Amino acid sequence: MADGWNVTMTGAIRTGCPPWSARPRRRWGEPWLAAVAGAFTLAQLVLVRPDLGLGWDETVYVSQVSGQVPAAFFSAPRARGVSLLAAPIASWSDSTALLRIYLAVLSGLALYFALRVWRAQVMPRVLALAGALFASLWVTLFYGPQAMPNYWVALGALACVGCFLRARANSGDRAALWGVFAGAALMAWMRPMDAVYVVLPLLALALRRPRLLVVLAAGLLTGAGEWVIEAYVSYGGLAQRLSDASRIQGGLGLHLAVVDQWHSLGGRTLCRPCTGSAPNLVETLWWFALPVLAALGAVRARRALPVLLPLACAATAAVPYLFLIGYAAPRFLLPAYALLALPVAHGLAHLVSTPRRRTGRTVAVGLVASCLAAHLAVQYVVLERTLRSAAETRDNWFRTASALHTLGVRPPCLLSGYEAVPIAFYTGCGSAQTDGHDTSTTAAALARAAHRTPLAVLTRSGDRPPAYARTWSMERAGVLHAYVAPFVRQGR
């Protein structure tokens, strides 16, 4: 058999699917995609659980649209797509569980539609396998119900590339052109620079197709428009915002972060700095298998665009996070994983279809199935470990917030110091920092604010407070020390 579970047409290059114009609409394959999307949504609700509190970055994004807490400082690299995505719930409710359920359902629906655009290019079973491979990764499950941008960049990339192939094969497919526009806009809406890296191969292929090039560029500009306008309104111009974003990310340049990304696969949501012991090799074998299986799928497809184009876009999407920044987070590679899932699924399909005898094929299917079962077990183990660590961190923030309330630091109030941004969200306070990535004020301004609003400075045990707070009373607040302004003490 040729390429996966297909039989090639006479005289056609083995692409994993017949030419687009010759393909009937395989609507019978859509239940497979619906099953994958439904299982993904259910897995998020059962395994990740809606009661998981908001993480650091989530508190920043949600606070921008929340009616219950002040907006946190919005640093230069961030884009407001996630905030607007969360707004239908966060603007009127402070229920984290409700927000998680909303995002889990929305992420499942979006996965279905992102896969569906590929149904004329990829066999249904291969497409469903690709969706299942991506959806079953611990990092996909963990971030699917979170108010974070990377998963949505991944789906935007998947939809944009699939619609690009359709529009390239049939210039009259207006739905595909709208899909290219929407996919590019979604990526740029969430993370403008990520969108640019993803579409580089598409831009190269569209150079001789002006209409497709215009649609792709229009999508990018529409999605990134607010980010660019805000750069001039609030950040001193586009060049300054890009410079600030680079500084906050450690200075964009040549950095070999491959090992850092590998270290993060054991369940570390942020590896900065990436020190400590290496992850268990068994838990990271899947990461090393990805390029091998993707290459196998690409080789079998020869010059087949439905396999090679997502592979190329996955490579460009991964470049900045493997070679240009000096730290790692597993969520950064979600767009690459989503796109790699297609050639990897073709590679697995080839493995089970290569043996010509029934016995050999049965053995191949059994081996691949066993490896996939072991892969799922590994993903579950790492997911549980990540959830325990995340829940512990959020519980510490909640206990600190409760202690601050007891000390008289209640809304309207202001926090500064160690982990002040997420703890302020849990306390219902605003946050302000005099240094670091979230610098938004000065020490003198905070000293003045201490005379008119409840203010506390948080430090770790053993750390000294800033000079303006050294005469303030020190109290325990969870695992931290809180230096509480005299104004608060008088008002208790």
Disulfide bonds with the S-S distance in Angstrom:
Cys271-Cys274 1.81
Cys413-Cys429 1.84
